[in-house]
Amino acid sequence: MAIQSFVDSKTQVLNTTISRINREIDLLREYRTRMVADEVTGKLDARAAALPQDELAFASQPGALATDAPGDDSDDFDGDDEAECANALQA
């Protein structure tokens, strides 16, 4: 039981990260489907839907989530969690 508890505690960060990434992928697929449907039906002109420059800069940052707004760090991992995650991968 002690081994299982240890492994569970070490993989919790990884499982949370995987869940967030999978959710983000699902949201991006949903967004892409909606954009294509709107373009095909004429509800959207893709040329007019380009992001403003400040949003483009934010979206290109590593780790930026599509659901985050600039300055919203409420659900981001801090350095300790990322270091712990990296250590868990190396162990």
DSSP file (Angstrom, degrees, kcal/mol; ACC not computed):
  #  RESIDUE AA STRUCTURE BP1 BP2  ACC     N-H-->O    O-->H-N    N-H-->O    O-->H-N    TCO  KAPPA ALPHA  PHI   PSI    X-CA   Y-CA   Z-CA
    1    1 A M     >        0   0    0      0, 0.0     4,-2.3     0, 0.0     5,-0.2   0.000 360.0 360.0 360.0 -37.0    0.0    0.0    0.0
    2    2 A A  H  >  +     0   0    0      1,-0.2     4,-2.2     2,-0.2     5,-0.1   0.890 360.0  50.6 -64.4 -38.9    2.8    2.4    0.8
    3    3 A I  H  > S+     0   0    0      2,-0.2     4,-2.6     1,-0.2     5,-0.2   0.925 110.2  49.5 -64.9 -44.3    4.3    1.9   -2.7
    4    4 A Q  H  > S+     0   0    0      1,-0.2     4,-2.7     2,-0.2    -2,-0.2   0.907 111.0  49.4 -62.3 -42.4    1.0    2.6   -4.3
    5    5 A S  H  X S+     0   0    0     -4,-2.3     4,-2.3     2,-0.2    -1,-0.2   0.898 111.4  49.9 -63.0 -40.8    0.4    5.8   -2.3
    6    6 A F  H  X S+     0   0    0     -4,-2.2     4,-1.9     2,-0.2    -2,-0.2   0.941 113.2  45.0 -63.3 -47.6    3.9    7.0   -3.2
    7    7 A V  H  X S+     0   0    0     -4,-2.6     4,-2.0     1,-0.2    -2,-0.2   0.914 112.6  51.9 -63.8 -43.6    3.4    6.3   -6.9
    8    8 A D  H  X S+     0   0    0     -4,-2.7     4,-0.9     1,-0.2    -1,-0.2   0.907 110.0  48.8 -59.7 -42.6   -0.1    8.0   -6.8
    9    9 A S  H  < S+     0   0    0     -4,-2.3     4,-0.5     1,-0.2     3,-0.2   0.872 112.9  47.6 -67.5 -35.3    1.3   11.1   -5.2
   10   10 A K  H  < S+     0   0    0     -4,-1.9     4,-0.4     1,-0.2    -1,-0.2   0.792 114.9  44.9 -76.5 -28.1    4.1   11.4   -7.7
   11   11 A T  H  X S+     0   0    0     -4,-2.0     4,-2.8     1,-0.2     5,-0.2   0.513  88.6  87.6 -94.3  -4.6    1.9   10.9  -10.7
   12   12 A Q  H  X S+     0   0    0     -4,-0.9     4,-2.3    -3,-0.2     5,-0.2   0.910  89.6  48.5 -61.0 -43.2   -0.9   13.2   -9.6
   13   13 A V  H  > S+     0   0    0     -4,-0.5     4,-2.4    -3,-0.2    -1,-0.2   0.918 112.8  48.8 -63.7 -42.8    0.8   16.3  -11.2
   14   14 A L  H  > S+     0   0    0     -4,-0.4     4,-2.7     1,-0.2    -2,-0.2   0.922 110.9  49.5 -63.2 -43.9    1.3   14.4  -14.4
   15   15 A N  H  X S+     0   0    0     -4,-2.8     4,-2.2     1,-0.2    -1,-0.2   0.890 111.3  49.5 -63.7 -39.0   -2.3   13.2  -14.5
   16   16 A T  H  X S+     0   0    0     -4,-2.3     4,-2.2    -5,-0.2    -1,-0.2   0.918 112.2  48.2 -64.7 -43.1   -3.6   16.7  -13.9
   17   17 A T  H  X S+     0   0    0     -4,-2.4     4,-2.4     2,-0.2    -2,-0.2   0.917 111.3  49.8 -63.9 -44.1   -1.4   18.1  -16.7
   18   18 A I  H  X S+     0   0    0     -4,-2.7     4,-2.6     1,-0.2    -1,-0.2   0.905 110.3  50.9 -61.8 -42.2   -2.5   15.4  -19.1
   19   19 A S  H  X S+     0   0    0     -4,-2.2     4,-2.1     2,-0.2    -1,-0.2   0.909 111.2  47.8 -62.9 -42.3   -6.1   16.1  -18.3
   20   20 A R  H  X S+     0   0    0     -4,-2.2     4,-2.3     2,-0.2    -2,-0.2   0.906 112.4  48.9 -65.5 -41.5   -5.7   19.8  -18.9
   21   21 A I  H  X S+     0   0    0     -4,-2.4     4,-2.4     2,-0.2    -2,-0.2   0.920 110.9  49.7 -65.7 -43.1   -3.9   19.2  -22.2
   22   22 A N  H  X S+     0   0    0     -4,-2.6     4,-2.2     1,-0.2    -1,-0.2   0.894 111.1  49.9 -62.6 -39.3   -6.6   16.8  -23.4
   23   23 A R  H  X S+     0   0    0     -4,-2.1     4,-2.3     2,-0.2    -1,-0.2   0.902 110.2  50.7 -64.1 -41.0   -9.2   19.4  -22.5
   24   24 A E  H  X S+     0   0    0     -4,-2.3     4,-2.4     2,-0.2    -2,-0.2   0.897 109.3  50.7 -64.4 -40.6   -7.3   22.1  -24.4
   25   25 A I  H  X S+     0   0    0     -4,-2.4     4,-2.4     2,-0.2    -1,-0.2   0.918 109.8  50.5 -62.7 -43.4   -7.1   19.8  -27.4
   26   26 A D  H  X S+     0   0    0     -4,-2.2     4,-2.3     1,-0.2    -2,-0.2   0.907 110.8  49.0 -61.2 -41.8  -10.8   19.2  -27.3
   27   27 A L  H  X S+     0   0    0     -4,-2.3     4,-2.5     1,-0.2    -2,-0.2   0.898 110.8  49.9 -65.4 -40.2  -11.5   22.9  -27.1
   28   28 A L  H  X S+     0   0    0     -4,-2.4     4,-2.6     2,-0.2    -2,-0.2   0.899 111.0  49.0 -66.0 -40.1   -9.2   23.6  -30.1
   29   29 A R  H  X S+     0   0    0     -4,-2.4     4,-2.5     2,-0.2    -2,-0.2   0.916 111.9  49.1 -63.9 -42.3  -10.9   20.9  -32.2
   30   30 A E  H  X S+     0   0    0     -4,-2.3     4,-2.3     2,-0.2    -2,-0.2   0.913 112.1  48.6 -62.3 -43.1  -14.3   22.3  -31.3
   31   31 A Y  H  X S+     0   0    0     -4,-2.5     4,-2.7     2,-0.2    -2,-0.2   0.916 111.2  49.8 -63.0 -44.5  -13.2   25.8  -32.2
   32   32 A R  H  X S+     0   0    0     -4,-2.6     4,-2.5     2,-0.2     5,-0.2   0.922 110.7  49.8 -61.7 -44.4  -11.7   24.7  -35.5
   33   33 A T  H  X S+     0   0    0     -4,-2.5     4,-2.5     1,-0.2    -1,-0.2   0.916 112.4  47.6 -60.2 -43.7  -14.9   22.8  -36.4
   34   34 A R  H  X S+     0   0    0     -4,-2.3     4,-2.7     2,-0.2    -2,-0.2   0.906 110.9  50.9 -65.3 -42.0  -17.0   25.9  -35.6
   35   35 A M  H  X S+     0   0    0     -4,-2.7     4,-2.3     2,-0.2    -2,-0.2   0.918 111.9  47.0 -62.4 -43.6  -14.7   28.2  -37.6
   36   36 A V  H  X S+     0   0    0     -4,-2.5     4,-2.7     2,-0.2     5,-0.2   0.933 112.9  49.2 -64.1 -45.4  -14.9   25.9  -40.7
   37   37 A A  H  X S+     0   0    0     -4,-2.5     4,-2.2     1,-0.2     6,-0.3   0.914 112.5  47.5 -61.4 -42.9  -18.7   25.6  -40.4
   38   38 A D  H  X>S+     0   0    0     -4,-2.7     5,-1.7     1,-0.2     6,-1.4   0.879 113.0  48.8 -66.8 -37.3  -19.0   29.4  -40.1
   39   39 A E  H ><5S+     0   0    0     -4,-2.3     3,-0.7    -5,-0.2    -2,-0.2   0.923 112.1  48.4 -67.3 -43.7  -16.7   30.0  -43.0
   40   40 A V  H 3<5S+     0   0    0     -4,-2.7    -2,-0.2     1,-0.2    -1,-0.2   0.885 113.5  46.4 -64.8 -39.4  -18.6   27.4  -45.2
   41   41 A T  H 3<5S-     0   0    0     -4,-2.2    -1,-0.2    -5,-0.2    -2,-0.2   0.517 114.7-115.2 -83.6  -3.6  -22.0   28.9  -44.4
   42   42 A G  T <<5S+     0   0    0     -3,-0.7    -3,-0.2    -4,-0.5    -4,-0.1   0.568  83.4 119.3  84.4   8.4  -20.8   32.4  -45.0
   43   43 A K  S   <S+     0   0    0     -5,-1.7     2,-0.4    -6,-0.3    -4,-0.2   0.650  76.4  37.7 -78.1 -14.4  -21.3   33.6  -41.4
   44   44 A L        -     0   0    0     -6,-1.4     2,-0.7    -7,-0.1    -2,-0.2  -0.999  63.0-150.7-142.2 135.9  -17.6   34.4  -41.1
   45   45 A D    >>  -     0   0    0     -2,-0.4     3,-1.6     1,-0.1     4,-0.8  -0.935  17.8-152.0-101.6 110.7  -15.0   35.8  -43.3
   46   46 A A  T 34 S+     0   0    0     -2,-0.7     3,-0.5     1,-0.3    -1,-0.1   0.792  93.8  60.2 -57.3 -30.5  -11.8   34.2  -42.1
   47   47 A R  T >4 S+     0   0    0      1,-0.2     3,-0.7     2,-0.2    -1,-0.3   0.845 106.8  46.4 -66.3 -31.2   -9.7   37.2  -43.2
   48   48 A A  T <4 S+     0   0    0     -3,-1.6    -1,-0.2     1,-0.2    -2,-0.2   0.601 102.0  67.0 -84.4 -11.7  -11.8   39.4  -40.9
   49   49 A A  T 3<  +     0   0    0     -4,-0.8    -1,-0.2    -3,-0.5    -2,-0.2   0.318  69.6 131.6 -93.0   9.2  -11.4   37.0  -38.0
   50   50 A A    <   -     0   0    0     -3,-0.7     3,-0.1    -4,-0.1    -3,-0.0  -0.304  63.3-108.1 -61.9 144.7   -7.7   37.5  -37.6
   51   51 A L        -     0   0    0      1,-0.1    -1,-0.1     2,-0.1    -2,-0.0  -0.448  33.7-105.0 -72.9 144.7   -6.5   38.1  -34.0
   52   52 A P    >>  -     0   0    0      0, 0.0     4,-2.1     0, 0.0     3,-0.6  -0.301  38.9-103.4 -61.6 157.6   -5.3   41.6  -33.0
   53   53 A Q  H 3> S+     0   0    0      1,-0.2     4,-2.2     2,-0.2     5,-0.2   0.843 119.5  53.7 -56.9 -39.6   -1.6   41.9  -32.6
   54   54 A D  H 3> S+     0   0    0      1,-0.2     4,-1.7     2,-0.2    -1,-0.2   0.867 110.9  46.6 -66.9 -34.3   -1.6   41.8  -28.8
   55   55 A E  H <> S+     0   0    0     -3,-0.6     4,-2.8     2,-0.2    -1,-0.2   0.852 109.7  54.2 -74.2 -33.8   -3.6   38.6  -28.8
   56   56 A L  H  X S+     0   0    0     -4,-2.1     4,-1.5     2,-0.2    -2,-0.2   0.917 108.2  49.7 -62.5 -42.7   -1.3   37.0  -31.4
   57   57 A A  H  < S+     0   0    0     -4,-2.2     4,-0.3     1,-0.2    -2,-0.2   0.908 113.5  46.2 -62.9 -41.9    1.7   37.8  -29.2
   58   58 A F  H >< S+     0   0    0     -4,-1.7     3,-1.5     1,-0.2    -2,-0.2   0.925 110.3  52.5 -65.5 -44.8    0.0   36.2  -26.2
   59   59 A A  H 3< S+     0   0    0     -4,-2.8    -1,-0.2     1,-0.3    -2,-0.2   0.759 105.0  56.5 -65.5 -25.1   -1.1   33.1  -28.2
   60   60 A S  T 3< S+     0   0    0     -4,-1.5    -1,-0.3    -5,-0.2    -2,-0.2   0.531  82.5 107.5 -85.7  -5.0    2.4   32.5  -29.4
   61   61 A Q  S X  S-     0   0    0     -3,-1.5     3,-1.9    -4,-0.3     2,-0.1  -0.523  82.4-104.9 -73.4 137.5    3.9   32.3  -25.9
   62   62 A P  T 3  S+     0   0    0      0, 0.0     3,-0.1     0, 0.0    -1,-0.1  -0.383 105.6  18.2 -59.3 135.5    4.8   28.8  -24.7
   63   63 A G  T 3  S+     0   0    0      1,-0.3     2,-0.3    -4,-0.1    -3,-0.1   0.409  85.5 143.6  84.7  -2.2    2.3   27.5  -22.2
   64   64 A A    <   -     0   0    0     -3,-1.9     2,-0.3    -5,-0.1    -1,-0.3  -0.567  39.4-148.0 -72.8 128.5   -0.4   29.9  -23.2
   65   65 A L    >   -     0   0    0     -2,-0.3     3,-1.5     1,-0.1    -1,-0.0  -0.743  17.4-127.5 -96.9 146.2   -3.8   28.2  -23.0
   66   66 A A  T 3  S+     0   0    0     -2,-0.3    -1,-0.1     1,-0.3    -2,-0.0   0.778 111.7  53.6 -62.4 -25.2   -6.6   29.2  -25.3
   67   67 A T  T 3  S+     0   0    0      2,-0.1    -1,-0.3    -3,-0.0     2,-0.2   0.560  92.4  94.0 -87.1  -7.6   -8.9   29.6  -22.3
   68   68 A D    <   -     0   0    0     -3,-1.5     5,-0.1     5,-0.0     3,-0.0  -0.568  63.4-148.6 -84.1 147.2   -6.4   32.0  -20.6
   69   69 A A    >   -     0   0    0     -2,-0.2     3,-2.7     3,-0.1    -4,-0.1  -0.819  42.7 -80.5-104.3 153.1   -6.7   35.8  -20.9
   70   70 A P  T 3  S+     0   0    0      0, 0.0     3,-0.1     0, 0.0    -1,-0.1  -0.316 121.5  17.6 -54.1 130.1   -3.5   37.9  -20.8
   71   71 A G  T 3  S+     0   0    0      1,-0.2     2,-1.0    -3,-0.0    -3,-0.0   0.386  91.5 124.3  87.4  -3.3   -2.6   38.3  -17.1
   72   72 A D    <   +     0   0    0     -3,-2.7     3,-0.2     1,-0.1    -1,-0.2  -0.781  17.5 151.9 -94.4 100.1   -4.7   35.4  -15.9
   73   73 A D    >   +     0   0    0     -2,-1.0     3,-1.0     1,-0.1    -1,-0.1   0.109  30.9 117.8-109.6  19.8   -2.4   33.1  -14.1
   74   74 A S  T 3  S+     0   0    0      1,-0.3    -1,-0.1    -3,-0.0    -2,-0.0   0.795  85.3  28.0 -63.8 -31.3   -5.0   31.6  -11.7
   75   75 A D  T 3  S+     0   0    0     -3,-0.2    -1,-0.3     2,-0.1     2,-0.2   0.269  93.7 116.3-114.7  11.9   -4.7   28.0  -13.0
   76   76 A D    <   -     0   0    0     -3,-1.0     2,-0.2     1,-0.1    -3,-0.1  -0.494  68.3-113.2 -80.1 149.9   -1.1   28.0  -14.1
   77   77 A F        -     0   0    0     -2,-0.2     2,-0.1     1,-0.1    -1,-0.1  -0.546  28.9-135.9 -74.7 145.2    1.5   25.8  -12.5
   78   78 A D     >  -     0   0    0     -2,-0.2     4,-1.8     1,-0.1     3,-0.4  -0.442  34.4 -90.0 -92.1 178.0    4.2   27.6  -10.6
   79   79 A G  H  > S+     0   0    0      1,-0.2     4,-2.5     2,-0.2     5,-0.2   0.819 123.6  58.7 -58.9 -34.2    7.9   26.7  -10.8
   80   80 A D  H  > S+     0   0    0      1,-0.2     4,-2.5     2,-0.2    -1,-0.2   0.919 106.6  46.8 -64.4 -43.2    7.7   24.2   -7.9
   81   81 A D  H  > S+     0   0    0     -3,-0.4     4,-2.4     2,-0.2    -1,-0.2   0.904 113.4  48.8 -65.1 -41.0    5.1   22.1   -9.6
   82   82 A E  H  X S+     0   0    0     -4,-1.8     4,-2.4     2,-0.2    -2,-0.2   0.897 112.5  47.9 -66.6 -39.8    7.0   22.1  -12.9
   83   83 A A  H  X S+     0   0    0     -4,-2.5     4,-2.6     2,-0.2    -2,-0.2   0.909 112.3  49.7 -66.0 -41.1   10.2   21.1  -11.2
   84   84 A E  H  X S+     0   0    0     -4,-2.5     4,-2.2    -5,-0.2    -2,-0.2   0.899 110.7  50.1 -63.5 -40.3    8.4   18.4   -9.3
   85   85 A C  H  X S+     0   0    0     -4,-2.4     4,-1.9     2,-0.2    -2,-0.2   0.917 111.3  48.3 -63.7 -44.3    6.8   17.1  -12.5
   86   86 A A  H  X S+     0   0    0     -4,-2.4     4,-1.7     1,-0.2    -2,-0.2   0.900 111.6  50.1 -64.1 -40.7   10.3   17.1  -14.2
   87   87 A N  H  X S+     0   0    0     -4,-2.6     4,-1.7     1,-0.2    -1,-0.2   0.883 108.3  52.9 -64.9 -37.5   11.8   15.2  -11.3
   88   88 A A  H  < S+     0   0    0     -4,-2.2    -1,-0.2     1,-0.2    -2,-0.2   0.874 108.1  51.1 -65.4 -36.9    8.9   12.7  -11.4
   89   89 A L  H  < S+     0   0    0     -4,-1.9    -1,-0.2     1,-0.2    -2,-0.2   0.861 111.9  46.4 -68.2 -34.5    9.6   12.0  -15.0
   90   90 A Q  H  <        0   0    0     -4,-1.7    -1,-0.2     1,-0.2    -2,-0.2   0.759 360.0 360.0 -79.0 -24.8   13.3   11.5  -14.4
   91   91 A A     <        0   0    0     -4,-1.7    -1,-0.2    -5,-0.1    -2,-0.2   0.479 360.0 360.0 -73.5 360.0   12.7    9.2  -11.4
